[in-house]
Amino acid sequence: MKKTPLLNVALSRLIASLGHGDMLVIGDAGLPVPPGVELIDLALTHGVPQFTDTLKVVLSEMQVESHVLAQEILERRPAPLAVLDELNGSGALGRRDLLSHEQFKALSRQARAIVRTGECQPYCNIVLVAGVTF
């Protein structure tokens, strides 16, 4: 058994394969998945798993250099934004970049994969850009 909290085989495999600058998207249940981008679908039902729970587990294994949010999350201020701000303040998410939601969806076409959660609050999506541990 693994010692780290992440037990999902597909997600663990993906994180282990990331190189510097590769992008991983964690999205809400409504984020479209572009053709050709791998989908790791964790969604079970409304709110399960939550966006923030998924993000925290991913961060237990992934080195993040920067992250991207849709600027609309700052306008709508869903509850997960407080957790994002806390993680950002602790340095766990690296530099923050903001794009429009449409630009965010366009950027997601370049992701190695999209992880779909059961989150049903709008704009609860993040692009994580892989860093290096050395």
C-alpha positions as CSV (number, residue, x, y, z in Angstrom):
1,M,0.0,0.0,0.0
2,K,1.1,3.5,-0.7
3,K,1.9,5.8,2.3
4,T,0.6,8.9,0.7
5,P,-3.2,9.8,0.8
6,L,-3.7,9.4,-3.0
7,L,-5.1,5.9,-3.8
8,N,-6.6,6.4,-7.2
9,V,-4.4,4.5,-9.6
10,A,-5.0,6.6,-12.7
11,L,-4.4,9.9,-10.9
12,S,-1.3,8.6,-9.2
13,R,0.1,7.3,-12.5
14,L,-0.5,10.6,-14.2
15,I,1.2,12.7,-11.5
16,A,4.2,10.4,-11.5
17,S,4.5,10.9,-15.3
18,L,4.3,14.8,-15.2
19,G,7.3,16.8,-16.3
20,H,8.2,20.4,-15.6
21,G,5.5,22.7,-17.1
22,D,2.9,20.0,-17.7
23,M,-0.6,21.0,-16.8
24,L,-3.2,19.1,-14.8
25,V,-6.7,20.5,-14.5
26,I,-9.0,19.8,-11.5
27,G,-12.5,20.8,-12.5
28,D,-16.0,20.9,-11.3
29,A,-18.7,18.6,-12.6
30,G,-19.6,20.9,-15.5
31,L,-16.2,21.7,-16.9
32,P,-16.1,20.5,-20.5
33,V,-13.4,18.1,-21.4
34,P,-11.8,18.8,-24.8
35,P,-11.5,16.0,-27.3
36,G,-8.1,14.3,-27.0
37,V,-7.5,15.3,-23.3
38,E,-7.5,12.4,-20.9
39,L,-10.3,12.4,-18.4
40,I,-10.0,11.0,-14.9
41,D,-13.6,11.0,-13.7
42,L,-13.9,10.9,-9.9
43,A,-17.4,12.4,-9.8
44,L,-19.9,10.2,-7.9
45,T,-22.8,12.5,-7.2
46,H,-23.4,16.2,-6.5
47,G,-20.5,17.4,-4.2
48,V,-18.7,14.0,-4.1
49,P,-15.8,14.3,-4.2
50,Q,-15.4,18.0,-3.4
51,F,-13.1,20.1,-5.4
52,T,-11.0,21.2,-2.4
53,D,-10.7,17.6,-1.1
54,T,-9.4,16.4,-4.5
55,L,-7.0,19.4,-4.8
56,K,-5.5,18.7,-1.3
57,V,-4.9,15.1,-2.1
58,V,-3.3,15.9,-5.5
59,L,-1.1,18.4,-3.7
60,S,0.2,15.7,-1.4
61,E,2.0,14.2,-4.4
62,M,2.4,16.9,-7.0
63,Q,5.0,19.7,-7.0
64,V,3.2,22.8,-8.3
65,E,5.1,25.8,-9.8
66,S,2.0,27.9,-10.6
67,H,-1.7,27.7,-11.0
68,V,-4.4,29.3,-13.2
69,L,-7.9,30.3,-12.2
70,A,-10.8,31.8,-14.1
71,Q,-11.2,35.4,-12.9
72,E,-14.9,34.8,-12.5
73,I,-14.2,32.8,-9.3
74,L,-13.1,36.1,-7.7
75,E,-16.4,37.7,-8.7
76,R,-18.7,34.8,-7.7
77,R,-16.6,33.9,-4.5
78,P,-17.8,30.2,-4.1
79,A,-16.8,28.7,-0.7
80,P,-13.8,26.8,-2.2
81,L,-12.1,30.1,-3.0
82,A,-11.2,30.5,0.7
83,V,-9.3,27.2,0.6
84,L,-7.6,28.2,-2.6
85,D,-6.5,31.5,-1.0
86,E,-5.2,29.6,2.0
87,L,-3.2,27.2,-0.1
88,N,-1.9,30.0,-2.2
89,G,-0.8,31.9,0.8
90,S,1.1,28.9,2.1
91,G,3.0,28.6,-1.2
92,A,1.5,25.2,-2.1
93,L,0.2,26.6,-5.4
94,G,3.0,28.8,-6.6
95,R,2.3,31.9,-8.6
96,R,-1.4,32.7,-9.4
97,D,-2.5,33.6,-12.9
98,L,-6.0,34.7,-13.9
99,L,-7.8,34.2,-17.2
100,S,-11.4,34.6,-18.4
101,H,-13.4,31.4,-18.1
102,E,-13.3,31.1,-21.9
103,Q,-9.5,31.5,-21.9
104,F,-9.3,28.9,-19.1
105,K,-11.3,26.4,-21.1
106,A,-9.1,27.1,-24.1
107,L,-6.0,26.5,-22.0
108,S,-7.4,23.2,-20.7
109,R,-7.0,21.8,-24.3
110,Q,-3.2,21.7,-23.5
111,A,-3.6,19.8,-20.3
112,R,-2.2,16.3,-19.9
113,A,-5.5,15.4,-18.1
114,I,-8.6,16.8,-16.5
115,V,-9.8,15.4,-13.2
116,R,-13.5,15.8,-12.9
117,T,-14.9,16.1,-9.4
118,G,-18.5,16.1,-8.1
119,E,-18.2,19.8,-7.3
120,C,-21.3,21.7,-8.4
121,Q,-20.3,25.3,-7.6
122,P,-19.5,27.3,-10.7
123,Y,-15.9,28.2,-11.5
124,C,-14.3,25.7,-9.1
125,N,-11.6,24.8,-11.6
126,I,-7.8,25.1,-11.4
127,V,-4.9,24.4,-13.8
128,L,-1.9,23.2,-11.9
129,V,1.4,23.6,-13.6
130,A,4.0,21.1,-12.6
131,G,7.2,22.2,-11.0
132,V,10.3,20.3,-10.1
133,T,11.6,19.1,-6.7
134,F,15.2,19.9,-7.4
